[in-house]
Amino acid sequence: MSYLRTLNQVYQPQVLFFTIFLFPYAKLAMSSTANLKNLRVLLTACLVLVVFNIIYFFHVEGSVSESVVESTFKDHAVAHAMANQDNQKPEPTNEQPRTILRKYFDDREHGLVVISSVHGEVEDDDFETRELEQMIVKHKYSEDEKFEIITINAYDYSSLSQATPDTLLDGARKVAKFKEEFMTFMSNLMKTITAAAPACSEINNDAHYLAAKKEKKFPNREGRIPVYGGHWRESYKKEPVRNEEYLLYFFRPTETEIQALTDSHLKFVAEMPESFPAELKEIGQDESFMRGDGIVYLGGGRYNQLVLISISMLRALGSKLPVEVIIPKRSDHDIDLCSTILPAYNGKCKIMEDYLPELLTKHMKGFQLKNAALLVSSFKNILYLDADNIPTANPDYLFVNEPFLSKRMIMWPDLWRRSTSPSFYRVAGITYNAQHRVRNSFFKTDPKLTSPDGPSFHDCLGTVADASSETGQMMIDKEAHFSSLILSMYYNYYGPDYYYPLLSQGAAGEGDKETFIMAAHKLGHPYYQVNEFNREFGPVNSKKKHEFFGMGQYNAIIDYIESERKQDNAPEHYPEDENDVNTNNYEFHYHPSYALMFLHANWPKYYISEMFLHNGLGRGHKDDEGKRRRLYTDYMKSQTDLIDIEVEIMRHIKYWFCNRKVQLQDVPGPDTEDREKICKNVLEQIQYLQG
């Protein structure tokens, strides 16, 4: 192409000159036999150039679509330049291969279309690619199109790794050696953590909330911050501004206790490891340790029922990334899941107690194990999902696009504003200025934006922005954020006695959820907080509020694009408080464009017996009058316009527990009367949802 273009630029003026002037002159000169020979030579040269120009014209016209598409990608791409820089190959000097295009997101009503692209061979019958090429060309040259086209990376599955069970790895001795080295590393980490124990008694008790309970300056719950207070999306008019004074009011450690925690924190940060030992990583190569992208669940026992439903949905949505299910104890292991089902789904189980010292496994319970699961996992880049978290879209794209490419950690929001005490920032040695506002978490129509009570504390310099975190899903690069994981391990080890009240002060979901982002923030590591609201899904109650049956979390890629485009919304009205039955902002979204990606189905969970034999303990598919209902209402359907998620969940349950009749812990055995009742209930609910 380049040499044709150069020749054309040189000869086009000459061809034009010969065409206009030489032919008339030649006609007049033909009568002179003396010049006839020279004229024939000139005419021949002119005709050759004309033919060359015609050939070039058709060659360029035939390839204009490709060149326009390629240039348009460069104009609109927001993530390509940063994608996998370490793995990029030198740009070839010849033409680029064709690009396979797929429509990823289409919200033209709000001015946004997102197209995914990956280099590859475009088949002749790939009509979607050709239609999108035409759309891009039309968009580039049309002034009538009122939307923006953004391109993102599709996941390149050509080098996809396989999740290999430990029992099939080459060399049992190498496997044993790796586990031994990992156990040694974790044992040394535990010694560092316990050596930094706070020199004060535990502080998570009623005594530290007693003053707030007596003073009654702010609404409280036995001195604790209101458990469901500070709903971010609703922004109740009567809700106090969460300034420094407000967040210091509830949990009140003494100066002696703050100093003891400060000393402990300083000691641990000074002595904690900064990376996995080189020998451990070298030995771990045979287990593909610290390599590639993957999805991690924390399972075990009856959680395996939930994991199976989630992974089944994950694969149905097109995800191909390897999966690891971390099982805390060998007694929690299910043969059917780990040995039969997961290998067919590019998945494996890992037994946590094979990698962790007994001191850690005995001390850490429940959600505290999430931190250890992330360290034990083989993957370098992880999408972590709680067992009860069900994808509603293929999450693989998150790994190869912004914001993960630059931030290496993505956190999703909880329903509430942040309730972290300023005392935590003192303990962690994080400098803040409670009078220096650097952002606005209040919407531009909210009167609190100019409140005389001053700025919200977490809008101020040095603090972590609202909203609080919800870690039923999170993404992390274990190499870039290794020290964040280690520091959060310290927070979680001492969490129940010391750090959890400092981080949440009794608010909903108090636990490990703030430890990851706070560790990254303390260490100055980058992270991305999704802005789009966490959305509660559930039946509408007597106060005309949706019950918290499940939580919807939204696509971080679309959220990032909208943030970069400076697209945000503001409510027109605000409810007085949570008892206001006339006003709510339930359907209000932070950005004009959004896409649901996860359903954290946490209350009720899809425990098979509990849900289908005991109606989810009152929160199942039948209401108080025994009538069938949707768990997440029709509004969920409006968020997933391509599929009915509730129907799909039930179909997957029917397939595994009724058709395949899998045997898992806490599920009635196949061909039992209870299993028959379960399957009858499942089928009736599917018929109801489809009717």
C-alpha positions in Angstrom: 0.0 0.0 0.0 2.7 2.5 0.9 4.6 2.3 -2.4 1.4 2.7 -4.4 0.4 5.7 -2.3 3.9 7.3 -2.9 3.8 6.7 -6.7 0.2 8.1 -6.8 1.2 11.3 -5.0 4.1 11.8 -7.4 2.4 11.1 -10.7 -1.2 12.3 -10.2 -0.4 15.9 -11.2 1.5 14.7 -14.3 -1.4 12.5 -15.4 -3.8 15.4 -15.0 -1.5 17.7 -17.1 -1.1 15.1 -19.9 -4.8 14.4 -19.9 -5.9 18.0 -20.2 -3.2 19.5 -22.5 -1.4 16.7 -24.4 -4.3 15.2 -26.3 -5.4 18.4 -28.0 -1.8 19.3 -28.8 -1.2 15.8 -30.2 -4.2 16.1 -32.5 -2.8 19.3 -34.1 0.7 17.9 -34.3 -0.2 14.7 -36.0 0.1 16.4 -39.4 3.9 16.9 -38.8 5.7 13.7 -39.7 8.9 15.1 -38.1 7.3 15.0 -34.6 5.3 11.9 -35.0 7.8 9.5 -33.5 8.4 11.6 -30.4 4.6 12.1 -29.9 4.0 8.4 -30.0 6.5 7.9 -27.2 4.8 10.7 -25.1 1.4 9.4 -25.7 2.4 5.8 -24.7 3.9 7.2 -21.4 0.7 9.2 -20.8 -1.6 6.2 -21.4 0.5 4.0 -19.0 0.2 6.7 -16.3 -3.6 6.9 -16.9 -4.0 3.1 -16.6 -1.8 3.1 -13.4 -4.0 5.9 -11.9 -7.2 4.0 -12.7 -5.9 0.8 -11.1 -4.8 2.7 -8.0 -8.2 4.3 -7.7 -10.0 1.0 -7.6 -7.5 -0.5 -5.2 -7.9 2.4 -2.7 -11.7 2.4 -3.0 -11.8 -1.3 -2.3 -9.9 -1.0 0.9 -11.3 2.3 2.2 -13.7 0.6 4.6 -10.8 -1.2 6.4 -8.7 2.0 6.7 -11.6 4.1 8.0 -12.5 1.4 10.6 -8.9 1.2 11.7 -8.6 5.0 12.1 -12.0 5.2 13.8 -10.8 2.6 16.4 -7.8 4.8 17.1 -10.0 7.9 17.5 -12.4 6.3 20.0 -10.5 3.6 21.9 -10.1 4.2 25.6 -8.3 1.1 26.6 -6.2 -0.3 23.7 -3.1 1.8 24.4 -2.7 0.3 27.9 -3.6 -3.3 27.2 -1.1 -6.0 28.1 2.0 -3.8 27.4 4.3 -6.5 28.6 2.9 -9.0 26.0 2.7 -6.6 23.1 4.5 -7.6 19.9 6.2 -5.1 17.7 3.9 -3.5 15.2 4.2 -5.2 11.8 5.3 -3.1 8.8 2.6 -4.6 6.5 -1.1 -4.3 6.8 -2.9 -5.1 10.1 -5.1 -8.2 10.1 -8.8 -7.7 10.0 -10.6 -7.1 13.3 -13.5 -9.2 14.6 -16.1 -6.9 15.9 -19.0 -7.5 18.3 -21.6 -5.2 19.8 -20.9 -5.1 23.5 -23.3 -2.4 24.6 -25.9 -0.2 22.8 -27.6 2.7 24.5 -28.0 5.2 21.7 -30.8 6.9 23.6 -28.1 8.2 26.0 -25.5 8.6 23.3 -23.3 5.5 23.8 -22.4 2.4 21.7 -19.6 0.2 22.8 -18.0 -2.3 20.4 -15.5 -5.0 21.3 -12.7 -5.9 19.0 -10.0 -8.5 18.7 -7.6 -9.2 15.8 -8.3 -12.4 13.9 -9.5 -14.0 10.7 -12.9 -12.6 9.7 -15.1 -15.3 8.1 -17.0 -14.5 5.0 -20.3 -15.1 6.9 -19.4 -12.9 9.8 -22.3 -10.5 9.2 -22.0 -8.8 12.6 -18.5 -7.6 11.9 -19.4 -6.3 8.5 -22.5 -4.5 9.8 -20.5 -2.9 12.5 -17.8 -1.8 10.0 -20.5 -0.1 8.0 -22.0 1.5 11.1 -18.6 2.9 12.1 -18.0 4.3 8.6 -21.4 5.9 8.5 -20.9 7.3 12.0 -17.6 8.9 11.0 -19.0 10.8 8.1 -22.6 11.5 9.3 -23.6 14.5 11.3 -27.0 12.9 12.0 -25.6 10.3 14.4 -26.0 11.6 18.0 -24.1 8.9 19.8 -20.5 8.1 20.5 -18.8 4.9 19.5 -16.2 3.5 22.0 -14.2 0.4 21.2 -12.9 -2.0 23.9 -10.9 -5.2 23.9 -12.5 -8.5 23.6 -10.8 -11.3 25.6 -8.3 -13.2 23.4 -8.9 -16.8 24.4 -6.2 -18.1 22.0 -3.8 -18.6 24.9 -6.3 -19.6 27.5 -4.9 -21.7 30.4 -6.6 -24.8 31.7 -7.3 -25.4 35.4 -5.4 -28.7 36.1 -6.3 -30.7 39.2 -3.5 -31.1 41.7 -3.7 -34.9 41.3 -2.9 -34.6 37.6 0.1 -32.3 37.8 3.3 -33.8 36.6 5.4 -34.8 39.6 3.7 -35.3 43.0 6.9 -34.4 44.8 6.9 -30.9 43.1 3.3 -30.4 44.2 4.2 -31.4 47.8 7.2 -29.1 47.7 5.2 -26.2 46.6 2.6 -26.7 49.3 5.4 -27.0 51.9 7.0 -23.7 50.7 3.6 -21.9 50.7 2.9 -23.2 54.2 6.3 -21.8 55.3 5.6 -18.4 53.8 2.2 -18.2 55.4 3.6 -19.4 58.8 6.2 -16.6 58.6 3.5 -14.1 57.8 1.5 -15.2 60.8 4.6 -14.8 63.0 4.9 -11.2 61.7 1.2 -10.5 62.3 1.1 -12.0 65.8 4.3 -10.2 66.7 2.5 -6.9 66.0 -0.4 -7.6 68.3 -2.0 -4.5 69.8 -0.9 -3.9 73.4 -4.5 -3.3 74.6 -7.6 -5.3 75.3 -10.2 -5.8 72.6 -12.2 -2.7 71.9 -15.2 -4.0 70.0 -17.7 -3.9 72.8 -20.7 -1.9 74.1 -18.5 0.2 76.4 -17.0 2.0 73.5 -20.4 3.0 72.2 -21.9 3.9 75.6 -21.2 7.7 75.5 -23.0 8.0 72.1 -26.0 6.1 73.5 -26.3 8.4 76.5 -25.8 11.7 74.7 -28.3 11.0 71.9 -27.1 13.9 69.8 -27.5 11.8 66.6 -29.9 8.9 66.0 -28.1 5.7 67.0 -28.6 2.0 67.7 -27.4 1.4 71.2 -24.7 3.9 70.5 -23.8 2.4 67.1 -24.3 4.2 63.8 -27.7 3.4 62.3 -27.3 0.0 60.6 -29.2 1.1 57.5 -28.4 4.8 57.7 -26.8 6.8 55.0 -28.4 5.3 51.9 -26.4 6.9 49.2 -28.8 6.7 46.2 -31.8 7.9 48.2 -29.9 10.7 50.1 -32.7 11.2 52.6 -33.3 14.9 53.5 -33.2 14.2 57.3 -30.0 12.2 57.1 -27.2 14.1 58.8 -24.1 15.1 56.8 -21.4 12.6 57.7 -18.8 15.1 58.6 -15.8 14.5 60.9 -17.8 15.3 64.0 -20.5 12.8 63.1 -18.1 10.0 62.4 -16.2 10.6 65.6 -19.4 10.5 67.6 -20.3 6.7 67.8 -17.3 4.5 68.4 -14.9 6.1 70.9 -11.6 4.4 71.6 -9.4 6.0 74.2 -6.2 7.8 73.3 -4.2 5.0 75.0 -6.0 2.4 72.7 -5.4 4.6 69.6 -1.7 4.8 70.4 -1.5 1.0 71.0 -3.1 0.3 67.6 -0.9 2.9 66.0 2.2 1.2 67.3 0.9 -2.2 66.2 0.1 -0.9 62.7 3.5 0.8 62.3 5.3 -2.4 63.4 3.5 -4.6 61.0 3.8 -2.3 58.0 7.6 -2.0 58.6 8.1 -5.8 58.8 5.5 -7.2 56.4 6.8 -8.9 53.2 6.6 -7.0 49.9 6.2 -10.0 47.5 6.0 -13.7 47.4 9.5 -15.3 47.9 11.3 -15.9 44.6 11.8 -19.6 45.5 8.1 -20.0 46.1 7.2 -18.5 42.7 9.9 -20.6 41.0 8.6 -23.9 42.5 5.1 -22.7 41.8 5.6 -22.6 38.1 4.5 -26.3 37.9 1.2 -25.2 39.4 1.0 -22.1 37.2 1.2 -20.1 40.4 0.9 -16.3 39.9 0.0 -16.7 36.2 -2.9 -15.6 34.1 -6.4 -14.5 34.7 -9.1 -16.5 36.5 -12.2 -16.5 38.6 -12.1 -17.5 42.3 -14.9 -18.6 44.6 -14.8 -19.4 48.3 -16.8 -22.6 48.6 -17.1 -25.6 50.9 -20.0 -27.4 52.6 -23.4 -26.2 51.6 -21.8 -23.2 49.8 -20.9 -25.7 47.0 -24.6 -25.6 46.0 -24.3 -21.9 45.4 -21.0 -22.2 43.6 -22.4 -24.7 41.2 -25.3 -22.5 40.2 -23.0 -19.5 39.7 -20.4 -21.3 37.6 -23.2 -22.9 35.5 -24.6 -19.4 34.8 -21.0 -18.1 34.2 -20.4 -20.6 31.4 -23.8 -20.1 29.9 -23.0 -16.4 29.5 -19.9 -17.2 27.5 -17.1 -16.9 30.1 -14.2 -19.2 29.4 -11.7 -18.2 32.0 -10.4 -20.9 34.4 -12.2 -21.2 37.7 -10.9 -22.1 41.2 -13.1 -23.0 44.1 -11.2 -22.6 47.3 -12.5 -25.1 49.9 -11.5 -24.3 53.5 -11.4 -27.8 54.9 -11.1 -31.3 53.3 -14.3 -32.3 55.1 -16.1 -29.5 53.0 -15.0 -31.2 49.8 -17.7 -32.6 47.4 -16.5 -35.4 45.1 -19.3 -34.8 42.5 -18.4 -31.1 42.2 -14.6 -31.2 42.4 -13.9 -34.4 40.5 -16.7 -34.6 37.9 -18.3 -31.3 37.3 -15.6 -28.6 37.6 -13.0 -30.4 35.4 -15.5 -30.3 32.5 -16.0 -26.5 33.1 -12.2 -25.7 33.1 -12.3 -25.5 36.9 -10.7 -27.1 40.0 -11.0 -27.2 43.7 -8.1 -26.2 46.1 -8.2 -27.3 49.7 -7.2 -24.2 51.8 -5.9 -26.1 54.8 -3.3 -27.8 52.6 -1.6 -24.4 52.2 -2.3 -22.6 55.5 -0.9 -23.1 59.0 -3.3 -24.3 61.6 -3.0 -21.1 63.6 -4.5 -19.2 60.7 -7.3 -21.6 59.8 -8.4 -21.9 63.4 -8.4 -18.1 64.0 -10.1 -17.0 60.8 -13.7 -17.7 60.3 -16.3 -17.0 57.5 -15.7 -13.9 55.5 -12.2 -13.5 57.0 -11.2 -16.5 54.8 -11.7 -14.4 51.7 -8.3 -12.8 52.1 -6.6 -16.2 52.5 -8.4 -17.5 49.4 -7.0 -14.8 47.3 -3.5 -15.6 48.4 -4.0 -19.4 47.9 -5.4 -19.0 44.4 -3.1 -19.8 41.5 -4.0 -16.8 39.4 -2.2 -13.5 39.2 -5.3 -11.5 38.2 -8.4 -12.5 40.0 -12.1 -11.8 39.8 -13.4 -12.9 43.2 -17.0 -13.9 43.6 -18.9 -14.9 46.7 -20.6 -18.3 46.4 -24.0 -16.6 46.3 -23.0 -14.1 43.5 -24.5 -14.9 40.1 -23.1 -13.2 37.0 -25.7 -11.7 34.6 -23.1 -10.9 31.9 -19.8 -12.3 30.8 -17.2 -10.8 33.1 -14.1 -11.9 31.2 -13.9 -8.5 29.4 -13.1 -6.8 32.7 -9.6 -8.2 32.7 -8.5 -6.6 29.4 -10.0 -3.2 29.6 -10.0 -0.1 31.7 -10.3 0.5 34.6 -8.5 -2.8 35.5 -5.7 -2.2 33.1 -4.4 0.8 34.9 -5.8 0.5 38.4 -5.3 -3.3 39.0 -8.0 -3.3 41.7 -11.8 -2.7 41.2 -14.2 -2.4 44.1 -18.0 -2.2 43.9 -20.2 -0.1 46.2 -22.5 -1.0 49.0 -25.8 0.7 49.4 -24.6 3.1 52.1 -22.2 6.0 52.5 -18.9 5.2 54.2 -19.0 5.0 58.0 -15.2 4.7 58.7 -14.1 6.6 61.8 -11.5 9.3 61.5 -9.8 7.5 64.3 -8.9 4.7 61.8 -7.0 7.2 59.6 -5.0 8.3 62.7 -4.2 4.6 63.5 -3.1 3.9 60.0 -1.1 7.1 59.7 -3.1 8.5 56.8 -3.1 12.3 56.7 -6.4 14.0 56.0 -7.9 17.5 56.0 -11.5 17.4 57.1 -12.1 21.0 55.9 -10.5 20.6 52.4 -13.2 19.2 50.1 -11.7 17.5 47.0 -14.9 15.9 45.6 -18.7 16.0 46.0 -20.6 12.8 46.8 -23.8 14.9 47.1 -25.7 15.4 43.8 -25.9 18.9 42.3 -29.6 19.1 43.3 -29.0 18.1 46.9 -29.3 21.0 49.5 -26.6 19.2 51.6 -24.1 20.2 48.9 -23.9 23.6 50.6 -24.8 22.5 54.1 -23.5 24.7 57.0 -22.4 21.5 58.6 -19.4 21.5 56.3 -18.3 18.8 53.8 -18.9 15.1 54.2 -15.7 13.7 55.7 -15.2 11.2 52.9 -15.3 14.0 50.4 -12.2 15.5 52.0 -8.5 15.3 51.2 -6.8 12.1 52.2 -9.9 10.0 52.6 -11.5 7.2 50.6 -14.5 8.3 48.6 -18.1 7.2 49.2 -19.7 4.7 49.0 -18.7 2.0 51.3 -17.5 -1.2 49.7 -19.4 -4.5 49.0 -16.9 -7.3 48.4 -19.3 -10.0 47.1 -17.2 -9.3 43.9 -13.8 -7.7 43.6 -10.9 -7.7 41.1 -7.3 -7.6 42.1 -3.8 -8.1 40.5 -2.0 -10.1 43.2 1.4 -8.9 42.0 0.6 -5.2 41.9 -1.4 -5.3 45.1 0.5 -8.0 47.0 1.2 -5.6 49.9 -2.4 -4.5 49.9 -3.5 -8.2 50.4 -0.9 -8.6 53.2 -2.0 -5.5 55.0 -5.6 -6.4 54.7 -4.7 -9.8 56.1 -3.5 -8.0 59.2 -6.7 -5.9 59.4 -8.8 -9.1 59.1 -6.8 -11.1 61.6 -7.4 -8.3 64.2 -10.7 -7.2 62.7 -13.3 -8.6 65.0 -11.6 -7.2 68.1 -10.1 -4.0 66.8 -10.4 -2.9 63.2 -14.0 -3.7 62.1 -15.6 -1.2 64.5 -13.1 1.4 63.4 -13.9 0.8 59.7 -17.7 0.4 60.0 -18.9 1.4 63.5 -21.7 -1.1 63.4 -23.1 -0.3 60.0 -24.7 -2.9 57.7 -22.2 -5.6 56.6 -19.5 -4.8 59.1 -16.6 -7.2 58.4 -13.8 -7.6 55.9 -15.4 -5.4 53.2 -13.4 -2.2 53.9 -10.1 -3.9 54.6 -9.0 -4.3 51.0 -9.6 -0.7 49.8 -8.2 0.8 53.0 -5.0 -1.2 52.7 -4.5 -0.1 49.1 -5.3 3.5 50.1 -2.8 3.4 53.0 -0.1 2.1 50.8 -0.8 4.6 48.0 -1.7 1.9 45.5 -4.2 2.7 42.7 -7.8 1.4 42.8 -11.1 2.1 41.0 -14.4 2.4 42.8 -17.5 1.8 40.6 -19.8 4.8 40.8 -23.0 3.2 39.7 -25.2 2.4 42.6 -25.6 -1.0 44.2 -29.3 -1.7 43.6 -31.4 -3.7 46.1 -33.7 -6.2 44.3 -36.7 -7.6 46.1 -40.5 -7.4 46.6 -42.0 -4.0 47.5 -43.0 -3.8 51.2 -45.6 -1.7 53.0 -43.3 1.3 53.0 -43.1 1.0 49.2 -39.5 0.1 49.5 -37.8 -2.9 47.8 -36.7 -5.6 50.3 -33.0 -6.6 50.2 -33.4 -10.0 48.6 -30.5 -9.5 46.3 -28.0 -6.7 45.3 -27.3 -5.7 41.7 -23.8 -4.6 40.8 -23.0 -2.9 37.5 -20.4 -3.2 34.7 -17.2 -1.4 35.6 -16.2 -0.9 31.9 -19.4 1.1 31.2 -19.0 2.9 34.5 -15.5 3.9 33.6 -16.4 5.1 30.1 -19.3 7.2 31.5 -17.0 8.7 34.1 -14.4 9.6 31.5 -17.2 11.1 29.4 -18.3 13.2 32.5 -21.8 11.7 32.2 -23.8 11.8 35.4 -27.3 12.4 36.7 -29.1 14.1 39.5 -32.4 13.3 41.2 -35.3 15.8 40.9 -36.7 15.0 44.4 -35.4 13.5 47.6 -37.4 11.4 50.2 -37.6 12.8 53.7 -36.4 9.5 55.3 -36.7 5.8 55.0 -40.4 6.0 56.0 -41.4 8.3 53.2 -43.9 6.3 51.1 -44.5 9.1 48.5 -41.0 9.7 47.2 -38.0 7.5 46.3 -35.2 7.4 43.8 -35.2 3.6 43.2 -35.0 3.9 39.5 -32.4 6.7 39.6 -28.9 5.7 38.1 -25.6 7.5 38.7 -24.8 7.5 35.0 -27.2 7.7 32.0 -25.7 4.5 30.6 -25.3 1.4 32.7 -25.3 -2.4 32.5 -26.0 -5.0 35.2 -23.2 -7.5 35.6 -23.7 -9.3 39.0 -26.6 -10.4 41.1 -25.5 -11.0 44.7 -28.3 -13.3 45.7 -27.5 -13.1 49.4 -30.8 -13.0 51.3 -32.2 -15.5 50.6 -29.4 -17.7 49.3 -30.2 -20.5 46.8 -29.7 -23.3 49.4 -31.7 -26.0 47.7 -33.5 -27.5 50.7 -34.0 -24.2 52.4 -35.4 -22.5 49.3 -37.6 -25.2 47.9 -38.7 -27.1 51.0 -38.9 -24.2 53.5 -39.7 -21.3 51.2 -36.4 -19.6 51.9 -37.4 -19.3 55.6 -40.1 -16.8 54.6 -38.2 -15.1 51.9 -38.7 -17.5 49.1 -40.9 -17.8 46.0 -44.2 -17.6 47.9 -45.4 -14.6 49.8 -47.1 -14.6 53.2 -50.4 -15.6 51.5 -48.8 -18.5 49.8 -48.9 -16.9 46.3 -46.0 -17.3 43.9 -43.9 -14.2 43.2 -40.7 -13.1 41.6 -37.9 -12.7 44.1 -36.5 -9.6 42.3 -39.6 -8.1 40.7 -40.0 -7.1 37.1 -37.5 -4.3 37.5 -34.7 -6.9 37.4 -36.0 -7.8 33.9 -35.6 -4.2 32.8 -31.9 -4.3 33.8 -31.3 -7.4 31.7 -33.3 -6.9 28.6 -31.8 -9.8 26.7 -32.5 -12.6 29.3 -34.8 -13.2 32.2 -32.2 -13.9 35.0 -34.7 -15.4 37.4 -35.9 -17.9 34.8 -32.3 -18.8 33.9 -31.3 -19.3 37.5 -34.3 -21.7 37.9 -33.4 -23.6 34.7 -29.9 -24.2 35.9 -31.1 -25.4 39.3 -33.5 -27.8 37.5 -30.7 -29.1 35.2 -28.3 -29.9 38.0 -30.5 -30.9 40.9 -33.4 -32.5 38.9 -32.0 -33.7 35.6 -28.4 -34.5 36.5 -29.3 -35.3 40.2 -26.0 -34.2 41.6 -25.1 -35.2 45.1 -23.8 -32.3 47.2 -23.7 -31.7 51.0 -27.0 -30.7 52.6 -29.1 -31.6 49.6 -31.5 -34.5 49.8 -30.3 -37.5 48.0 -31.4 -38.3 44.4 -34.7 -40.2 44.1 -35.7 -39.3 47.6 -39.2 -37.9 48.4 -37.7 -34.6 49.4 -35.8 -34.3 46.1 -39.0 -35.0 44.2 -40.7 -32.2 46.2 -37.9 -29.8 45.4 -38.0 -30.5 41.7 -41.8 -30.2 41.6 -41.4 -26.8 43.3 -38.7 -25.7 40.9 -40.8 -26.7 37.8 -43.8 -24.8 39.2 -41.8 -21.7 39.7 -40.4 -21.9 36.2 -43.9 -22.2 34.8 -45.0 -19.2 36.9 -42.1 -17.0 35.8 -42.7 -17.9 32.1 -46.5 -17.4 32.4 
